Amino acid sequence: MAETGDPDMIWQGAWRVIAFFCALLTLSACAALSQHGPPAMPSLGFRYLEQAVDDNFDTGERWRQYEADAELFMGSRDGSYLLDFPGKQYVWAQRDGSFADVVIEAEARQLSTEDHNAYGLACRLDHGNRGRGYFFLIGGDGYASIRWSNGRSLEAIVSARPAGSIKRGQSSNRLRAVCIGDYLALWVNGEFVMEARDQRAATGGLGLAGMMSYSGKRLTVAFDDFQAWRGALDA
């Protein structure tokens, strides 16, 4: 079983403010589109193997729970896992366990009204619960990105760009993240969005994540039907 750290560590990680707000957080205002645009189809296929996780968050017992008055809530509520926090920071919630090659899926429902945000899935999070790992993010403004976190800031692996499959605003989106070998890819509502290659982490925990760009605004997002399978790339 992976070590996930104590609640104080989660609190410290959750409240690390990102210094590079424009470059890293304000997804719609700062994104630069590729000259040739995103690929229409993934360059690689993959296979679902045995299912490893099936969480409906009735209890969320394998996930960390944390609450600090009105400043931060991370935990199970009303059958979902809720992230609720004010702006200019990002948070992550990590599940017990360790995985290498995995396909993750979950339903994500934005409840807050501010659309300039980002939320999504994480894989290969470090076992010390310091937030180091891969993040697959969409926003209420219709943008998506794949990012690497060192636990203090987020670096774009695939810069934020619009995806037509994202339902904007207070809507539900079905997310799929693929972490197999050095291959990373994101689907939203069954449609391929983006892919990348990166070798900084080979194994680690699964997670949920959220970012809010602006002071005085909140991100509230509920996750449900979290599933993960061992995965393999097609030969």
N, C-alpha and C positions, 0 to 999 in steps of 0.2 A: 504494500500500500504506500502510495506516495505521501511524503510529508507536505503539508500545505501551509505550515506556519501558524502562528497564533493570531487572534483577532487584532491585536495591536499592529501587527505587520500588515494586515489587510487595510487597516485604517490609514497607516502611513502611506501605503502604496496608492490607496484610493484618493488621497488628498495631495498627491504630487502634482503641482501645477505645471503645465507645459509652457515653456518659455516661448516657443515658436508658434504662436497661435495662428498666424496667417498661413504659414507654410504647412502646418501639421493638422490644424483643426478646422479652419474655415473652408470647408470642402468646396462649396459652390463658388466662392469668390476667388479662390486661389488656384483652382485646378487648371492644369495645362493639358490640353488634349494632344494625343499623339498625332503626328502629321498624317499618318496613314489610317488612323482610327483603330478601334479594337478588332480582333479577329472575329469573324462571324461564327466560327466553329472552334471547339477545342482542338488543339494539336495532338492530344493523346486521349485514348479511351481508358476507362477504368472499370473494375468489377467490384461489386459488393461481395464480401465473404461473410463470415459469421457475425451476427449482431453481438455487440459488446455492451451497449448501454441502451436503456429504454426508460427514461425518466418523465413522469407526468407532473412532478412537483407537488403532489398532494402533501408530501412531508418535506421533500428536499433534503433528506437526511444525509446524502453523500455530498452536499454542497455547503459551503460556509454561509453562515447567517450573521448579519451585523446590522445594528441600528444605533444611530446617534442623534436623538431628538429629531428635528426637522432637517438636519443637514445631510443625512445619508441613510438610506435603507437598502439593504441587500438581503433578500431572503424570500422564502415561500409565503405567498399570500393568495388566498382565494383560488388555489389550484394552479398558480403560475409562479415563476420565479421573477421577482420584481427588482429592477434597478431604478432608484429614484434619488436624484441629487442635483444640487445647483451648479452653475456654470464655471467655465474656465478650468476644466480638469477632465480626466478620464478615470474610469474605474473598471475593474475586472472582478469576476467571481469565478473561482476555480473549483473544479470537481475532483474528489479523490480518484486516484488511479493514474496509470501511465500507459501511453499509447505511442506507437511509432507510425505505422501506415494506417490511416483512418479516413473514413468519410463521415462527416457530421451533418445532421439536419435538425432544424428547429423552426418553430413558428415564432415570429417576433411581431409584437403589436405595439406601435407607438401610441401612448396615451396623452402625452403632453402636446401643447399647441405650437411650440417653437420648432420650425422645420429644419433650421440650420444646426444639425446634430449628426451624430453617427452612432450606430449600434450594430452588434452582430456577434459572430462566433470567434473563438480562439482555439488554437491547437498548439501542442508542444510547449506548453507553459512550464517554466522551471519549477522543480519540486520544492524550492524554498518559498514559493508564492510571492516572488518579487516582480511578477508581471512580465518576465522576459519570454517572448514567444511571438507567434504569428497571429495577426488579427485580420478578419474578413468583415468589412464594414459596409453598411449602406446608410443613407440618411433620408430624412423626411423630405429633403429637397430633390431626391431622385438621383443622387450621386453614389458611387461605390468606389472602394479602394481595397487593396491588400497592403498591409503594413507590418513592419517589424517593430516590436517594442523591446527596449533594453531595460524597462522598468521605470525609466525616468522621462522618456520622450518617445515619439512615434516617428518612424522613418518610412516613407512611401517606397514600397517595392513596385506596386503599380499605382501611379498617381490617380487621384480622384477624377472620375469622369462620369457623365450621365449614363444611366442605363434605363432603357424604356420599359423593362420588365418590373421596375420598382414601383409599387403603389405608394404615392406620396402622402405626407401628412399623417393624420390619425388613422392609420390603416394597418392591416396585417400583411406580412410578407413571409413566405416560406423560404428559408435560407439553406443552402448546401455548400459546405466547405470541404475541399479535397486536399489532404496532406499525405501524399504518398511519395516516398523517396525525397527528391528535391523538387517535386512537382506540387504546385499550389494552384488551386482554381476555385472560382466562386460561381454559383448559380443562384438566381433569384426567381422564385415562382416557376421553377422548371426550365428556365431559359439560361443558357450560358452567358456569363457577363465578362469574365477576365481570367487570365492565368499568368503564372510566373514560375521562375526557377530560383531556388535559394537553398543554401546548405548550412545556415547558421545553427539550426537545431534539428536533431534527428528523432527525438522522442520527448515525451512530456505529457502534461495534463491537458484536459479539455476545459473550455471556459466560455463565459458570456462576457460581453464588454459593452461599454457605452462611453460616449464623449459629448460634452456640451461646450460650445465655443464662446458663449457670451456670458458676462456677469449679469446677475439679475434674472437669468432664465434657468429653467429646469429641464432635465430630461427624465421622463418617466416611460419606461418600456417594460412590457411583460413578455416573458418567454414561456413557451409551453411545448409539449411533445418533442422533447430533446432526445435524439437517437444517434447512435454511432455504431458503425460497422468496421471491422477490419477490412482493408481495401488492398487492391493490387492493380497495377497498370496492365493494360492489354499488351501482349507481346507484339 
